Amino acid sequence: MSQPDGPLLVIGVGNVLLRDEGVGVRIVRELERLASNGSIALPAGTRLVDGGTLGLDLLPMIADARALVLVDAVDIDRDPGALTVLRGDEIHGALAGHVSPHQVGISDLVAAARLMGVLPDEVALVGVQPDAIEIGLELTGPVEAAVPLAVATVEAELARLVSSEPLALV
């Protein structure tokens, strides 16, 4: 259920202590940096959240959103750094079970929000194929190289969401 006055919510999830597992957080931090220095303009009402490993603690934020874009490391059985965008039911269908090593995966979070009746009508997942999930603070080369494209992909998803919103009647 979307909140018409709520934010366009972008949540980057992942554990930054496990190399590529933290790519979702890294992408949201890059979006914040670019928006703060004027390099990109996010749609009005966009909220960027470093969701880290909060899991189900993210549900209240999701409940207040008019649309949701999740960003995470996703094992899609492709080359490291490959991107995918999944929308709506594709998220659960394609990623049943744990998407990444989080205790609570994206599919679990989406399923819980749906069960509670708080999942926005528009939900997208921008996923990046990890290379290494191991102790370390730096992303691997292929995943680091994918960050600019992932940032652009999140921007495109936000633009799509804004363009698909019904016009307010005056």
Disulfide bonds with the S-S distance in Angstrom:
none
